[in-house]
C-alpha cells in the first residue's frame, strides 16, 4: 500500500463537489503551511484510495 503524501499543485479541471464542513476543516488544517491546494490534496487522496481498491481486488 502506497503512503499518502501532500502533493504539489498539478494541472486540474474544475469539478463541483460538496464536502461536509468537518472534512473541509480537517483538509485545510492538514495543508496549512504547505504548497498544496484543497483540490490537489483531494485528488491525491482519491488516487491513493483507487490504488488501494485495485490492490484489494487483485488479491
N, C-alpha and C positions, 0 to 999 in steps of 0.2 A: 504494500500500500504506500502510495506517494504521500509525503508530508506536505501539508499546506504551508505556503509562504506568501506573504503580501507581494503582489506583482507591481511593476511599474505600469504606466498608462499605455495600453495597446490601442490600435485603431479600433473604433467601435461604430455601431449603428444604433440609433436611439430606439428603445422599446419602452413602453409604459407598463410598469408592474406595481401593484400595491403591496406594501410590506407592513406588517404590524409595527407600531411605533417602538416597541421594546427591541425589535430586531434592528431597526434603523439606528437606535441609540447605541446598541452593542457594536455594530459595524463601525459607526463613526468614532466610537471610543477606541476601537482596535486600530484604526488607520490614522489616528491623530498623530501628527509629527512625522508622518511618512510621505513619500511621493506617490501616493495611491489614492485614486478616487473611489467613491462608493461603488460605481459601476464596475471598475476594474476588479475590486475585491469580490463582488458578487459573481462576476464571470469566472474568476479563478476558482471560487468555491463550487460553482456548478460543474466546471471541468473536472475537478477532483472527485466530486460526487459521481459523475458519469463514469469516470475511470474505475472507481471503486465498485460500482454496479456491474460494469463489464467484467471485472476480475471475479466477482462473486458468481456471475452467470457462467463463467468459463470453468469453474470448479466442478 
